[in-house]
Amino acid sequence: MTADNRVTISLPEDILGFIPHALGHRPKESLVAITLRGQTLGATLRVDLPPDRSERVLAVYSRRIAEYLDADHDADGALLAVFSDDGWEDGGVVRGNVPLLEALELVLARRGLALRDAWFIGSDYWRSAFCTDVACCPIPGRPVDQILDSRLNAEMVFRGSSVKESPRLLRPEDQPAVDPEFLSAEAATLEEMLRRWKSKKTFEEMLDVWTRVLDSGLPEEIDLEAAAFLRASLRVPAWRDAVVVLAAAGRGVARGGAEAFRFFSPESDDEEALLIPPGLRPLSQAAGTSPAAGKGHGASGGKPPRTAAADINALRYGDVLLGLYPDNPDWERLTALDLVLARLSRRGGGEGRAAALTIRGWIQWCQGSGSFADEFFSRADAEQQGYRLAELLSEVVQRGTVCGWAKSRTSAWRKFGGAAA
């Protein structure tokens, strides 16, 4: 039985109180758009406000927003919220943003989405975007405390939801430890892996380890040998990408994609087995059976992965990285991967930390949070200047590209496990 996680919204304050919980942080200088399916809230989108408000820029900006919202095929309306601290005392927040809302309303209407309502929200005040009656919309606006004190905001806090003041996920305790012994162990493990990474047998052993980690979890404190092994495996680019694909799409896709890219060298299969730390050895090895393929996760929601030659293009890692395959990712495994990477990133700096931060940023992007993703990519670049995967993914986010999974209500990550109504 699935718990009913729906919340009831009846006032503007409830909607505006829900937005920061849906995003995980309080937006700043942002436009937030929410689709509507009748009286039910759909997808939530946050984008930076355009710095240029010329007619040409607003037209391009509005089309871009509408294209994103088009992904919710069942939507028939939209709500818009402009978060800005500019112009509240002299009414500039209205003058500066109404042309933006009017441009959006026109483009949305052409696509069959009615603009149901819109608001301006600042640090101290909020107001309806189109209300001119000072009796209900006083100047400069109503106090933001009305939103913070709303029934829905209180309910979300009661459920355990927390809101950050800015899109910053990394805390002081997430800073890497200075541990020469660990970095030495990681370097030695990496040296061993690089000698045999093209071996199909070694690749399968690496997948065994990560399958067990993602499906069984790790203790709060990962011992030095285990952490060194896991971080070193992320420093082999082909393996790093395979771990991401394993988590999102299943072992079959990870293996099939590796074969499609011709990672393996037949000459490497005579190599001896990887030296796997005791805490990471698959349970199947201890039981004397063949390596397990995990919990039966397939390419899409537990279904067996497609491996026919005609489907080989679907097994490309790039499709997974863009959220185009499978139809529904394994959010449970991706969440587990994020938790493991958070622990690994604290063990030391350098390339291993850059890899962990980059993958965590990718997971945030897949969940629909470009702001959080961008922070992780920036931190990864600071750890390892020019880290290529972080650069590529950052370019994707900066172009405003939305992860394929985030575009569909059937595959999108749900923070609260249910829809708001």
C-alpha positions, -999 to 999 in steps of 0.1 A, spaced: 0 0 0 13 34 -9 10 63 15 -11 92 4 14 121 2 -10 146 -14 -13 181 0 -43 204 -3 -38 239 -16 -65 265 -13 -48 299 -10 -20 317 -29 1 316 3 -1 278 2 12 276 -34 40 301 -27 49 282 5 50 250 -15 75 262 -41 106 264 -19 99 229 -6 95 216 -41 128 232 -51 147 226 -19 157 262 -15 143 297 -16 146 310 -52 164 343 -58 160 364 -90 141 335 -105 110 326 -125 92 296 -112 65 280 -134 41 253 -123 18 234 -147 -18 226 -138 -39 197 -147 -73 210 -138 -70 217 -101 -38 195 -96 -3 209 -96 20 193 -121 57 200 -129 77 227 -113 103 246 -133 128 272 -120 150 294 -143 170 326 -138 152 358 -147 165 373 -180 188 403 -173 177 419 -206 140 428 -209 140 438 -245 111 426 -266 133 403 -286 148 387 -255 115 383 -238 101 365 -269 130 340 -270 128 335 -232 91 329 -233 93 303 -260 120 285 -241 98 284 -210 68 272 -230 89 244 -246 98 231 -212 63 232 -199 51 214 -231 67 182 -217 37 180 -193 13 167 -220 -17 166 -196 -13 203 -185 -41 228 -193 -28 258 -173 1 273 -155 10 294 -125 40 318 -125 59 333 -96 87 359 -100 112 359 -71 130 392 -70 141 418 -45 143 447 -70 118 476 -71 96 469 -42 96 504 -26 88 523 -58 66 497 -76 94 488 -100 89 451 -93 56 454 -112 68 477 -140 99 456 -146 82 422 -147 47 426 -160 60 428 -196 77 394 -190 45 379 -177 25 393 -206 49 378 -231 47 344 -213 9 345 -211 7 351 -249 31 322 -257 15 298 -232 -20 306 -246 -8 296 -281 2 262 -267 -31 257 -249 -19 266 -214 -40 293 -196 -21 315 -172 -43 310 -141 -24 334 -118 10 350 -111 27 366 -82 58 386 -73 78 375 -42 106 393 -25 125 389 8 100 411 27 69 414 5 47 395 -19 18 405 -41 -5 394 -70 11 403 -103 -21 418 -119 -40 431 -89 -44 469 -88 -68 471 -58 -48 485 -29 -74 472 -5 -63 436 -12 -29 443 -27 -14 471 -6 18 489 -17 45 477 -16 29 443 -8 18 418 18 44 406 44 62 374 34 55 361 69 20 352 56 37 327 33 60 314 60 30 311 84 7 294 58 -9 261 67 8 242 39 43 255 48 37 243 84 25 209 71 56 205 49 78 213 78 59 188 100 65 161 73 103 167 77 108 189 46 135 216 50 143 246 28 178 260 23 182 298 19 203 293 -13 211 264 -36 241 253 -17 241 216 -7 277 213 5 282 221 42 314 227 62 314 191 73 315 180 37 350 195 32 376 168 24 398 155 51 436 157 47 446 121 49 479 112 31 475 75 40 441 74 23 453 92 -8 483 69 -10 460 39 -9 437 54 -35 466 60 -58 480 25 -54 445 10 -61 441 32 -92 475 20 -105 463 -16 -103 430 -8 -119 445 10 -148 466 -20 -157 435 -41 -162 405 -18 -168 400 -32 -204 394 -67 -191 358 -78 -193 362 -100 -163 376 -71 -143 348 -49 -155 322 -74 -143 339 -76 -109 338 -38 -106 300 -39 -114 296 -67 -88 311 -44 -62 290 -13 -71 258 -34 -74 263 -46 -38 271 -11 -26 240 4 -42 216 -24 -32 229 -32 3 242 1 14 274 9 33 280 17 70 281 53 80 319 51 81 335 35 51 369 19 60 400 31 42 404 2 19 368 2 7 367 40 2 400 39 -17 387 11 -40 354 29 -48 371 63 -53 398 48 -75 372 31 -97 356 65 -104 390 77 -116 388 53 -145 365 73 -169 349 42 -185 342 27 -152 329 59 -137 304 62 -165 294 26 -161 286 31 -124 263 60 -134 246 38 -160 244 9 -136 226 30 -110 201 46 -135 195 19 -160 207 -14 -147 236 -38 -151 226 -50 -185 227 -15 -200 260 -8 -183 275 -39 -198 259 -35 -232 270 1 -235 306 -9 -226 306 -35 -253 291 -11 -278 319 13 -271 345 -15 -274 359 -9 -239 372 -45 -237 404 -60 -250 406 -98 -254 442 -98 -244 433 -83 -210 410 -112 -200 440 -133 -187 446 -108 -160 442 -120 -124 411 -109 -105 408 -76 -89 419 -73 -53 386 -64 -37 386 -53 0 367 -77 23 339 -53 30 331 -49 -7 332 -85 -18 298 -96 -33 279 -119 -11 276 -144 -40 314 -149 -40 312 -158 -3 284 -183 -10 303 -199 -39 278 -190 -66 281 -169 -97 282 -131 -93 247 -116 -87 233 -91 -111 216 -72 -82 180 -70 -73 167 -77 -108 168 -41 -119 166 -39 -156 168 -12 -181 134 3 -171 117 -1 -138 127 -37 -132 121 -50 -167 149 -69 -184 173 -47 -204 170 -47 -242 202 -63 -256 192 -71 -292 215 -58 -319 187 -36 -332 185 -19 -298 223 -12 -294 219 25 -299 196 26 -269 224 13 -248 247 42 -255 258 58 -223 251 93 -237 214 86 -238 214 77 -201 235 108 -192 209 130 -209 180 113 -193 167 99 -226 170 62 -216 155 42 -200 119 55 -198 120 54 -160 153 55 -141 159 36 -109 155 65 -85 161 42 -55 196 33 -68 204 69 -78 195 81 -43 218 54 -29 246 64 -52 243 101 -41 246 91 -5 277 69 -11 293 96 -32 287 122 -4 307 100 20 335 93 -5 339 130 -14 348 137 23 377 112 23 401 135 4 404 160 -25 417 157 -60 404 138 -90 384 113 -69 365 140 -51 360 158 -85 344 126 -99 321 122 -69 310 158 -70 303 157 -107 281 126 -105 262 142 -76 257 173 -97 244 151 -125 219 134 -101 207 169 -90 202 179 -127 182 147 -133 160 156 -103 153 189 -120 176 212 -100 200 230 -123 211 254 -95 223 226 -73 239 208 -102 258 239 -112 272 242 -77 285 207 -77 301 211 -112 318 243 -100 332 226 -69 344 197 -91 363 221 -114 378 237 -83 391 203 -72 404 192 -106 407 221 -130 394 212 -164 377 180 -152 361 171 -185 328 155 -175 320 184 -152 327 208 -180 305 190 -204 276 187 -180 280 223 -169 276 234 -206 244 213 -208 230 230 -177 241 265 -188 223 260 -221 191 255 -201 187 219 -212 163 199 -190 170 163 -182 148 140 -202 134 123 -171 124 156 -155 102 164 -185 78 136 -179 56 133 -149 58 95 -151 96 94 -149 104 126 -130 119 124 -95 93 131 -68 107 147 -36 75 139 -16 65 107 -33 31 121 -45 14 149 -63 1 181 -48 -36 188 -54 
